Amino acid sequence: MLPIVIKFTPSELGRVVFEAEVMTSDRLTLDTVSFKLDTGSDFTTLSCKDLAILGYTEEILKTCNVYGYASTAGGDVAMQYIDNVSIKFGDRELQGCRIFFALGTKLSSLFGSDILKYFTYTVDNDSYELRMSAKKKTAVPKAGEPQIHVYSLD
């Protein structure tokens, strides 16, 4: 399968910022989210603002599963998650993703290592492209961990 090629814009801090369409299995809303690539983040996250755009109210989010706690600049926060999320990059779709969030924080929408571990990736700062190729062998997921699948939409 050909690599996923994602055009990005460099931010003022040198971060890779790109857009993707996100849809969750229990919501009908499909919307574009701006992610920051964060290879050091254990979690792929959505901000509370982006979750609201996708149709999630705070009341709904409070009922989501808690994964554990993470240390942030603001202290330890409960990391909750939504399973079976679809992330689309042009003609490619990742299905079966788990997206994390932390209520009451200013946590950004980050694309982290929990999804990146399924890919070999390169960042080309000259052409402003993030290229991701699915690894031929991926580790068997631990119990309760999602398995991400890549689909071509053409």
N, C-alpha and C positions, 0 to 999 in steps of 0.2 A: 504494500500500500504506500502511496506517495506520502511525503511528509505533510503535516499541517503547517501552512505558512500564514503567520499572523502579522499584519502590518501594525507597527506601533508608532507612537509619538514619544519622543524623549521629554521628560518633565524637566522643570527647572532644577530639580535636585539630581538629575541624571537617571531617574528611575524609568523603567520600561512601563508604559501605560498603554493598554489596548482595550478595545471594546469586544464584547461577545454577547450573544442573545442567551438569556437564561430563562428556563421554564421548569417549574417543579411539578411533580406528579399529582399533587393534590390542589393545584391552582391552575386556572385556565389562562392566567395572564402570562404573556411572553413579552419580555422587554429587554432593552439593551442596557448592559451594565459596563461601567468602566472599571477594569481591574488594574492593579499595580502588580507587576511580577515581583514576588518576594521569595527567592530561593531559600532564604533562611527561616521562613515561616513554616511551622509544622502543619498549619491548617490553611485551607482555602476558605476564605470568609466572605460574607456579604455584610455591608454596613446596614444598620437599622433603617437608614433612609432608603437604600436600595430594596430592602425587604418590603418596606411600605409601598414602594412603587409596584412591586410584584403582587400586591394585594394582601400582605400579612399585617394584621393589626397586632398591637402589643398583647391583647388578650389571647390571640392564637399563638403567638410566639412563646408566651409563658407556659403553654402546654407541651412544647417540644421537648424531646429527650435532652438530658444533660449528659455530656461526655465526661466532663471533669472540670478542673480549674486550671487556668493559665495565668502566669505572671505578666502583667503589663506595666507600663509607666504609672498607671493609676492604681496599681495594686492587683491582687488576685481577683479574677473574674470567672464566673461560671460560663463555660463554653457549651452552648447548646447546638443542636444540629438538625438539619432537614435532609432526609435521604431521597434517593432516586431523582436527582436533579439532572437536567439536560443542559449542556453548554454548547452553543453552536458558534463555529468560526467559519463563516462563509459556507463552503460546501461540505464541511465536516462537522460531526456532532459527537460529543462525548456523552454517553449515557451511563447512569448508575453512580453519578458523583454524590458525594456527601459534602454539604456546605455548612460551615460553622458560623455562629454569630454570638455576640455577647450583649444582652440587653443592658441599656443604661450606659453604654460606652460610645466613644467616638471612633471605634474600630473601623478601619477602611475596608473596602472590598479588595482582597488580596488573592492572588493566584499562587498557592504555596506548594510545598514539597509533597503533600499527600496525594496530589494529582500528578505533579511533575515526575514522581518516581516511576510512573508507567512509561515514561518517554526518555529518549535521548534527545537533548535539545541544545540549540546554539542560538546565541543572540548576535545578529549582524548589525552593528551600530552604523555601518556605512550605508546599508540599504534600508535600515529601520525595519528589520524583519526578525521575528522570533520563529524558529523552525523546530517543530517537534515531530519526531518519528517514534512510532510505537515500538517498544522493546520487543524483540522476538520472544523472549521468555520473561514473564513477570512472576514474581513470587506469589505463591498461593496466599490469598488474603487470610488474615487471622479471623477467628470466629467473630462475627458481628461487623467485620470490616467490609466496605463495599468493593465490588469488582467493577472497574471502569472498562467500557467497551467503546471502540472508535468505529463510527459509521460514516460512509460516504453518502452524501445526499444527492448525487447526480444520477 
